[in-house]
Amino acid sequence: MTEKSTVRTREMGIELKTQREAKQMSLRELARRADWSASKVSGWENGRRISPIDAAIYLANCGTKAPERNRLLELTKPPSDRYWVRPYFSELVDPAKSLIVQENLATRVISNSPTALPGMLQTEDYVRTLYEMSGRYTTDRLQLLIQARRDRQQLLQRTNPPDCLYFVYEHTLRSILRDPALMHEQLQSLVLATNLPHCTIRVVPASAPPYHLIGSRFTIMEFAEHPAVAYEESFAAGLFVDDRVAVEAFYVLRTRLEQVALSERESREFLIRLTEEFDLMTG
């Protein structure tokens, strides 16, 4: 591929392929109908940029309905820079879906969560309580978000999941969300996650420098055939970062966290001890 893909073009490629397969149409059949080469269609589905006109023709051949077609055509608009904002409060945007697309394409995922536990490792009660505390979701919307989180967490149960490294912070682990019983269940879940061969949890102890004061909640995703991408979370939006220099800055912080975090073995032992502490609180 001569042209580098981006977060946006890769998501568009996945969406195009999904529309074609929903029509039960082969790649070659779609290419024949639109008078394109199969290699051109394959390139688009694998993240090469597609023009709005070609995208409209592609979707028309798939019989995509107008509302969905209009949503997808937004993805063909070239971004003004290498940063792509996915606002949480827009009814037209599903930032979780964009993140899921990239995580499922990744070969390695590195997550830093200085405030809350990583979304991929949160229990349902932990997720629900966090969303309820924010006060920004209706009951129906809350259920949809919880289901989306469950769907996202299926990544860790795949046959060939990406290698995942999660940095979690002692002060976050000790913060009692709702009650000790919830935290006991959450800590048990984290201990179980350490048994997964592709999942590594590193605890940043309270004695380490306060990196939670400078580091945001971010995820670095590495791919076999694409440059690494960073995803940064705030209260209002998720931000995808394709810019090489900016992504390198996230790697610098990752290196510093590796230097101060407990080892994988020490982290597991710490989580087991803390699980026992919360168990005593519930007694």
Summary of the structure (lengths in Angstrom):
residues: 283
radius of gyration: 20.7
end to end distance: 59.8
largest distance: 70.0
contacts: 834
relative contact order: 0.13
helix: 54%
strand: 14%
